[in-house]
Amino acid sequence: MENQTLTGTLVLVQPDLENDTGPKRGHIGVLTMAFSEKENYVRFPEGGEAYFPAEQVMMLKDKQEVFNDLTKNGSSMPLDDFKAMYKIMLLQ
């Protein structure tokens, strides 16, 4: 995907970052600029913007796609996974 098409995408900052100097670990934000693999700017709803390397930012599935996965496969997935996906869907 080209950098311009990623702008506006909902992303999750990797929750288990070991070297994260800021408090944004595990937070959901909007990708505002994707310059390179080392410089991806994310704006957060509670305010502020930070940049992260590409490997520390995870793109979220579309809300409808998550909902479809939960309705089709929810009974066969582990309860903790179901709860996590449900929470992500609600946050979008």
Buried (B, 14 or more C-beta within 10 A) or exposed (E): EEEEEBEEBBBBBBEEBEEBEEEBBEBBBBBBBBEEEEEBBBEBEEEEEBBBEBEBBEEBBEBEEBBEBBEEEBEEBEEEEBEEBBEBBEEE
